Amino acid sequence: MKELSQRFEGVRFAPFWPDTTTPPVTASSMNGELLCDIAIVGAGFTGLWAALKARERYPDARIAVLEGRKLAQAASGRSGGFAAPSISHGVMNAVTRWPSEAEKLIRLGRENLNQMEDDLATYEIDAEFERSGKLNLARTPWESEGLASMAETYKDFGIEGTFLSGNELDGWVNTPRYSAGLFEPNYAYVNPAKLVVGLARACIERGILIFEGAWVDHIKQRADRVQLTTQNDYVLARKVVLASNADRPLLGRLRSTIIPIFDYSIMTEPLSSDQLSAIGWQGRYGVADSGNQFHYSRKTEDNRILWGGYDAIYYAGSKRNDGLLDRYESYAQLEQNFLATFPELSDVKFSYAWGGIIDTSARLTHFVGAAMGGRVAYAAGFTGQGVTASRFAALSMLDLLEGAETERTSLRMTRSLPVPFPPEPFRNLAIRWAQADLAKEDENGRRSSLLKLMDRIGIGFGS
Ligand SMILES: Cc1cc2nc3c(=O)[nH]c(=O)nc-3n(C[C@H](O)[C@H](O)[C@H](O)COP(=O)(O)OP(=O)(O)OC[C@H]3O[C@@H](n4cnc5c(N)ncnc54)[C@H](O)[C@@H]3O)c2cc1C
């Protein structure tokens, strides 16, 4: 295992966000059996939005959320908290993969972010929501061309964006690593653990039962109910929402639609205003670069810098376990790239380092569907952009359970399943091959024949 530098001395190997909040007290025990109208598996953003929105629709329903871990321990509490005005993993992904639906997807993504902000106000959830914009950066001439073409596409769809090149980047961020940028003002941020905790609190205040440590092992239909079995209890529900994200799906049909991709982050200590001035990063906007292997970076409320991404690690056999949530090689790589970006911060210390699991689908966007005669709805595949899309997916699942035909349920993007990943050992080989070609493209700007073939059949790989 690679040694970490002195900058990591005293680092806490855990996500930062849960340390900023106190979770509410959840329900104690099911006492063997629980009957309810709606049972939800998973208490991340998706499951909690589903519970809260179900309460709006059904004021008297008995609603229970079964969470196998503790609140905010999975992806939602580990995320970067970039809250995109998009449900399609960005505008360019919508335009490339669903050109005939792109306009609708883009509008729905923007509406979803606005509605999420309204919901946070209505439910008095302090998730440190701030709409401070995002600066996309380019390191190479081909990335710069990519951003220029993205700026054109934004114009076509009436999306605000300012292309910055050369000296125009001065005053935004002072770094030798990047040569162009595209600033989009309509991009928001949350403290993701505060969002989980706030949603959970709002649910509990409205009579929704949340059980932690309630890992569901089996799902089966029993007459007109669905039975969920945990180690000690079972739940009989009229309707079930599956919001288990990157964990092994309970429904066999979904098992090859997503793969677990590990993504790692490091975070500095709070920076002084002198340190922030030295790197020219004065505003509250987040920053992300544009390569296939990209970093995302933002400030916390107390001015630490989060620096995550780049590595997207797949462990053969779709292995997922807590032991893989730390990877020193990734932390060291992130540190190296951080210092190349901000050489003025060479004396900085890192206070937190952690990993999380992304549920990558082969087209980078979520999908929803129904099973067991419409009694069960599922959503998965958010890839690295689920902070806002999870809310949209939750609403889509409730529509499906109602049998309602809505604009959400009519989307081709969400209603078809993504191309499945091949079985092992081909899965591992294909991912390694694609990753090597993506890294080469970052260095030489040339797309390999394999990647072009994947483009033609609509398969992508990313985080
Ligand atoms: C490191 C990292 C950074 C990210 N950064 C961003 C970002 O900046 N912006 C963005 O938009 N997206 C980001 N994402 C993605 C985003 O965090 C996820 O898409 C989103 O949190 C998904 O929410 P969720 O509720 O579906 O999943 P989760 O938060 O993973 O919740 C699923 C829950 O289901 C529970 N569960 C699973 N199976 C069972 C079972 N059988 N029984 C009981 N419980 C079960 C799990 O314990 C878990 O708590 C990031 C992800 C990671 C890992």
The ligand as an SDF file (V2000), in Angstrom:
LIG
                    3D

 53 58  0  0  0  0  0  0  0  0999 V2000
  -18.0080    9.9070   -3.6970 C   0  0  0  0  0  0  0  0  0  0  0  0
  -19.2730   10.3000   -4.4080 C   0  0  0  0  0  0  0  0  0  0  0  0
  -19.4230   11.6200   -4.8460 C   0  0  0  0  0  0  0  0  0  0  0  0
  -20.6100   11.9930   -5.4960 C   0  0  0  0  0  0  0  0  0  0  0  0
  -20.7800   13.3080   -5.8340 N   0  0  0  0  0  0  0  0  0  0  0  0
  -21.9360   13.7020   -6.4120 C   0  0  0  0  0  0  0  0  0  0  0  0
  -22.1820   15.0770   -6.6780 C   0  0  0  0  0  0  0  0  0  0  0  0
  -21.3770   15.9380   -6.3450 O   0  0  0  0  0  0  0  0  0  0  0  0
  -23.3380   15.4000   -7.3030 N   0  0  0  0  0  0  0  0  0  0  0  0
  -24.2610   14.4660   -7.6460 C   0  0  0  0  0  0  0  0  0  0  0  0
  -25.2930   14.8180   -8.2230 O   0  0  0  0  0  0  0  0  0  0  0  0
  -24.0830   13.1590   -7.3540 N   0  0  0  0  0  0  0  0  0  0  0  0
  -22.9570   12.7580   -6.7350 C   0  0  0  0  0  0  0  0  0  0  0  0
  -22.7810   11.4490   -6.4100 N   0  0  0  0  0  0  0  0  0  0  0  0
  -23.8740   10.5070   -6.6710 C   0  0  0  0  0  0  0  0  0  0  0  0
  -24.9750   10.6620   -5.6280 C   0  0  0  0  0  0  0  0  0  0  0  0
  -24.3870   10.7380   -4.3500 O   0  0  0  0  0  0  0  0  0  0  0  0
  -25.9310    9.4750   -5.6970 C   0  0  0  0  0  0  0  0  0  0  0  0
  -26.4250    9.3610   -7.0150 O   0  0  0  0  0  0  0  0  0  0  0  0
  -27.1100    9.6430   -4.7550 C   0  0  0  0  0  0  0  0  0  0  0  0
  -26.6580    9.8660   -3.4490 O   0  0  0  0  0  0  0  0  0  0  0  0
  -27.9870    8.4140   -4.8150 C   0  0  0  0  0  0  0  0  0  0  0  0
  -28.9130    8.4690   -3.7670 O   0  0  0  0  0  0  0  0  0  0  0  0
  -29.6360    7.1420   -3.3520 P   0  0  0  0  0  0  0  0  0  0  0  0
  -30.5880    7.4530   -2.2820 O   0  0  0  0  0  0  0  0  0  0  0  0
  -30.2110    6.5030   -4.5770 O   0  0  0  0  0  0  0  0  0  0  0  0
  -28.4750    6.1890   -2.8730 O   0  0  0  0  0  0  0  0  0  0  0  0
  -27.7520    5.9860   -1.4480 P   0  0  0  0  0  0  0  0  0  0  0  0
  -27.4660    7.2450   -0.7930 O   0  0  0  0  0  0  0  0  0  0  0  0
  -26.6250    5.0400   -1.7260 O   0  0  0  0  0  0  0  0  0  0  0  0
  -28.8560    5.2610   -0.6020 O   0  0  0  0  0  0  0  0  0  0  0  0
  -29.2300    3.9250   -0.8250 C   0  0  0  0  0  0  0  0  0  0  0  0
  -29.4740    3.3400    0.5290 C   0  0  0  0  0  0  0  0  0  0  0  0
  -30.0490    2.0550    0.3920 O   0  0  0  0  0  0  0  0  0  0  0  0
  -29.5590    1.2440    1.4390 C   0  0  0  0  0  0  0  0  0  0  0  0
  -29.7250   -0.1560    1.0060 N   0  0  0  0  0  0  0  0  0  0  0  0
  -29.2230   -0.7320   -0.1040 C   0  0  0  0  0  0  0  0  0  0  0  0
  -29.6320   -2.0150   -0.2110 N   0  0  0  0  0  0  0  0  0  0  0  0
  -30.4130   -2.2300    0.8750 C   0  0  0  0  0  0  0  0  0  0  0  0
  -31.1300   -3.3760    1.3450 C   0  0  0  0  0  0  0  0  0  0  0  0
  -31.1260   -4.5350    0.6800 N   0  0  0  0  0  0  0  0  0  0  0  0
  -31.8270   -3.2630    2.4990 N   0  0  0  0  0  0  0  0  0  0  0  0
  -31.8620   -2.0860    3.1940 C   0  0  0  0  0  0  0  0  0  0  0  0
  -31.1910   -0.9810    2.8030 N   0  0  0  0  0  0  0  0  0  0  0  0
  -30.4890   -1.0560    1.6460 C   0  0  0  0  0  0  0  0  0  0  0  0
  -28.1170    1.6580    1.5890 C   0  0  0  0  0  0  0  0  0  0  0  0
  -27.5760    1.3340    2.8430 O   0  0  0  0  0  0  0  0  0  0  0  0
  -28.1780    3.1530    1.3210 C   0  0  0  0  0  0  0  0  0  0  0  0
  -28.2380    3.9110    2.5110 O   0  0  0  0  0  0  0  0  0  0  0  0
  -21.6230   11.0290   -5.7550 C   0  0  0  0  0  0  0  0  0  0  0  0
  -21.4590    9.7080   -5.3170 C   0  0  0  0  0  0  0  0  0  0  0  0
  -20.3070    9.3560   -4.6450 C   0  0  0  0  0  0  0  0  0  0  0  0
  -20.1750    7.9400   -4.1610 C   0  0  0  0  0  0  0  0  0  0  0  0
  1  2  1  0
  2  3  1  0
  2 52  2  0
  3  4  2  0
  4  5  1  0
  4 50  1  0
  5  6  2  0
  6  7  1  0
  6 13  1  0
  7  8  2  0
  7  9  1  0
  9 10  1  0
 10 11  2  0
 10 12  1  0
 12 13  2  0
 13 14  1  0
 14 15  1  0
 14 50  1  0
 15 16  1  0
 16 17  1  0
 16 18  1  0
 18 19  1  0
 18 20  1  0
 20 21  1  0
 20 22  1  0
 22 23  1  0
 23 24  1  0
 24 25  2  0
 24 26  1  0
 24 27  1  0
 27 28  1  0
 28 29  2  0
 28 30  1  0
 28 31  1  0
 31 32  1  0
 32 33  1  0
 33 34  1  0
 33 48  1  0
 34 35  1  0
 35 36  1  0
 35 46  1  0
 36 37  1  0
 36 45  1  0
 37 38  2  0
 38 39  1  0
 39 40  1  0
 39 45  2  0
 40 41  1  0
 40 42  2  0
 42 43  1  0
 43 44  2  0
 44 45  1  0
 46 47  1  0
 46 48  1  0
 48 49  1  0
 50 51  2  0
 51 52  1  0
 52 53  1  0
M  END
$$$$
